[in-house]
Amino acid sequence: MNEFQMSFSGKLLLAPMEDVTEPPFRLICKRLGADMVYTEFISSEGLIRDAVKSRRKLFIYEEERPVAIQIFGSNDNSMIEAAKISEQASPDFIDINCGCWVKNVAMRGAGAGLLKDLPKMKFIADSVLNSVSLPVTLKTRLGWDKDSIVIIEVAKIMEDIGIQALTVHCRLRGQGNKGEPDWTWIKRIKDAGIKIPIILNGGISKPEDVKFVFDTYTPDAVMIGQGAILNPFIFRQSKFFLANGFNEELPSIAERVDVCLEHLKLAVKWKGERLGVKEFRKYYSGYLRELKDINKFRIELMKFDEFNPIQDKLLHFRENFEEIGIT
């Protein structure tokens, strides 16, 4: 456990996000400085039924490592079987989702729903932990609502049973991914004497946030979710800021276009051209952010359903952006 615990120190992690942290995006973030990445969360029931969508989420590029497969569910037997199936995909560790806030997960007793039943959360986590030889971590939230913040109790439980790291999304279930995160709970967990690695998640959107939370609340690591969609370069930029105390220069137009195109190529290879192009639209803003008067160009890119016209448009943009008035 100690060796695994040490590996988290000072690290920047890419959060598991449904329909986002597929292999192409994970690989790009890894190349841009993410120290660890997580798959999308995977339904334990889907894995047991051998559902194509669930099984497909187990794919891992060697270049991504270290990588975690995250599973969720409300039935201990299903979670045990899902963990065993996940282990066969050879991730570096398995993560248990106890934080998903969406209704059709939480209201069925999975994800954040387990915050309302800590004995069940403990039993599931312990069952998974004892069913595989890989390290097991867990991701959760502060609590179900403001009247039931149980994160310190959860941390003590997980440390006692041998969970090797705990990620805390510093919001309540009812906040979803919005609302102000309360990072102070990370320091409170530490002050309660918890020794396992505590990973801070929620509301990290810029390098200054990363330095602030490391300096102020002393998490062992920081996990970035939505902030990575809005800016895939955030991992590299944050490491530069941590090392130097000021921001590195913004990525050049050439680098933005090159990385965007590489990501799009990976997405097309992964999903096929039509679906890959369609689902990629959510990423354009991240690659083109902080460029003046860019919305019109971004909207133009979103009109295409095929790779080649997008590539032509981006390459023309890279060579001529000053002439066309986007600076």
N, C-alpha and C positions, 0 to 999 in steps of 0.2 A: 504493500500500500504506500509506503513512504516514497518509493521511486516514482510511482504514478502521481502522488501528491505534488512532488517537486516539479513535475513537468508542467503544471499549470501556472507556476509563478510568473507573474508579469505578462501573461499571454493575452492575445486578442483572438476571440473566437467568433465565427460566423454562426448566428442563431439558426435553429431549425425553423423553416417557414414553409407552409403548405403552398404548392404551386410556384415556389421561388427557389428553394435550395435543392433543385435538381442537379445532376452531375455537371452540366455546363457552367452554371453559375458558381457552384462550389469550386470548380477548377479555376475559374477566372479569379475569384476572391483569394484562393490559395496563392496564385501567381502574384497577386497584388498585396501580399503580406499577411493574410490570415494565418494564424498559427495552428488552429484546429477548425474543422468544419463539421456540420451535422446534416444528416439527410432530412428530408421532409418527415413529419411524423407519419408512422405507418400503423394502420389498424391491425391489432393482434388477430381479430376475427378474419380480416381480409387475408392475412398470411396463412392462417389455418385452412381457409377455404381455397387457397392457392389462386386467389384473384389476381388477374394479370396486372392490374394497376398497382396493387400492393407489392407483388413480387418484383416488379420492375424497379421499385424504389430502393431495392437492395443493392443495385449496381454501384460499384465503387471504382474510380480510376486510381491506379497506384500513386499517381502524382498528388492526389488529394491528402494523403496521410499526414498526420493522424486524423482519422475520421470516425465519427460515432453514428451508429444507426439508432434512431429514436423510435420507440414503440409506445402505443397507448392502448388502454382497454380497462374494463371494469371487472373482468373475471380472472381470478388468479391462475386457473388452469390454462386459459387461453394465453395469458401473458407468459407463462412458463414455456408453452409450445412456441410462441412467437419469438421468444428470446433464443431458444434453441435453433430455430430456423434462421434467425438473424446471425447467430454465431457462425453458421456455415458460410455466410457471405464474407467472413474474415474482416470485420471492422476492427478498429483498435479498441473500442469500448462500446458498450450499449447504454443508452440513456432512456430513462423512463419519463414519459410526459405526464406530469400532474399539474399542468398549468394552462392547458387549452381552455379558453373561455367561451368558445362558440356554443350555442344552445344545444345543438344536436350531439355534442360530445359531453359537455359538462352536466347537462340534465339527465344523462344516462349513466351518471356515476363514474365517468372516465375523466381524464384531464383534470381541470380545476374542480370538478365535482368531488374528487377525492379529498379536497380540503374540508369537506363537510363530514368526513368519516376517516379520521386519522388512524384508527385501528386497522381499517381496511387498507389504507395507503401503506401502512407498515407491513401488513401481511403480504401484499402484492410485491412490494419492493424486496422484502426478505425472500420471498419465493423465487423471484427472478434472480436475485443475487446468488442463491444456492443452486440454481439450475444450469449455470454457465461457468466457464473458466475465465472468461474475460472480465475486466474491470466493469463495474456498473455504477453509473451516476444517475442523478435525478434532477429534473427541472420543475419548479413550481412557482407559486405566487405568494404574496404576503398573507393572503387569506381570502375567504369568500366575499366578505364585505367589511366595512369599517368597524363593525361590532364583533368581528371574529378574526382578528389578525393572529394567526397561529404559527408564524414562520419560525420563531425561536423554538417552539415545541417540536415542529417538524425537523428542524436542524438537529436537535438533540436525538430524536428518534433515529434519523438516518445515520448519524455518527455511531450510535450504539449498535446498529445492526450491521454496519460495515460498508455502507454506501461510500464511494471513494471521492465524490465531489458533489456539491449541491449548487445548482444555478437558481438564483432568485430573480424572477421578473418582479421588479419593485412596484408593482401595481396590484390592485385588487381584481378579483374576477370580473366584477361589474364594470371596471374601467376598460376592459378589452386592451387595445393598443393605444388608447387615447387617455387624456388626463395626465396630470402631473405625477411622475413616479416619485416615490419616497425612498431615495437612496440611503437615508439615515439608518434604515433597518439593517444594512450590511454591517455597519459599525456596531450596532446593538447585538447582532449575532456574534460578532467577534468578541465583544465585551462579555458575552455570556459564557465564554470559555470554549466555544466550538473550535476544534482543531482541524477538521477536514477542510479542504479548499472550498471557499465560497466565491462563486462567480456572479458578478453583478450584471444584470440585464434590464433593459427598459429605458427608453428616452435618450440613448446615446446617438447624437447626430453629427458631431464634429470632433476634431482632434482635441480641442480645448475641453470638451466633456470628458474625454478619456483621461486626460491628465488630472482634471479636477477630482474625479471619483477615486482614482488611484491615490492621490495625495490626501484626500479628505476622509474617505471611508475605508481605505485599505483592503479592498477586495483582493483575492489572489489572482483573479483574472477578470477581464471585461468581455462580455458577449454583445455583439452588435447585430441587430436585426434590420428594422426598417431603414436605419441609417445607411446600411450597405446597399440597399436598393436605390436610394437617392444619390449615393456616391460610392461606387465600387472601389474607388481609390482610398477610402477612408482608413483602411488598415495600414497601408504604407505611409499615408500622411500622418496618422496618429503616432506611429513609431518614430518618425522624424521629429515630430513635436515633442515627444517624450525625451528624446535624446538631446535636442537642441534648444527647446524652450521657445521656438518660433516656428511658423508654418513654412513648409517647403513651397517652391513655386507651383502654381497650378499646372496640371498636366497640359502638355502642348496639344494643339489641335490634331497633329499627326498621331500622337499617342492615343488620344481619345478615340479617333476613328479606327485606328488599328486594333485596339482592344475591343471596341464595339463590334467590329467585323469578325474578329476571332470568336467572340462570344456568340454572335449570330450563326456563324458556321457550325459551331458545336451544337447549338440549339436545333438547327435544321437537320444535322446528322442524327441527333437524339430523337426528335419528334417527327421528322419528315418536313418537307418544305412548307406546305400550307399551314399546318398547325404550328410548326416551329416559328415561322414568321409572325403569325397572328399572336402567339403568346409572348413573343419578344417585345411587343410594343410597350410594355410597362417599364422596360429598361432604358429607352431612349433618353428620358429626362435625366437619368443618372449620369450618362456619358456626356450630355450636352449642357449640364447645369453650369450656372455662373457665366454663360455666354450671353452677350447682349442680343436682344431681339431674336431669340432662337425659337420661339413657339411656333411661328409659321413654318419653319423648316421641319420641326419635329412632327407637326401635323401632316406635312407632305409625306414624310417617311411612313406614317401610319396608314396611308392609303394603299400601299403596295401589299400584294399577296404572294409575291415571288422574290427570291433572293437577289437575282441579278440586277433588277432596277434599283434596289436599295443599295447594293454595293456601288453601282455607278453613281448614284446620288451622293453617297458618303465620300467616295473618292474625289468627286468633283468639288465637294465642299471642302475637303482637306487641302486641295490645291488652290482654291480660289476664294476662301472664306472672307479675306480682306476686301477683295474686289466686289463681292456681292453684298458687302455692308454689314456682315456679322462679325463683330470683334469683341 
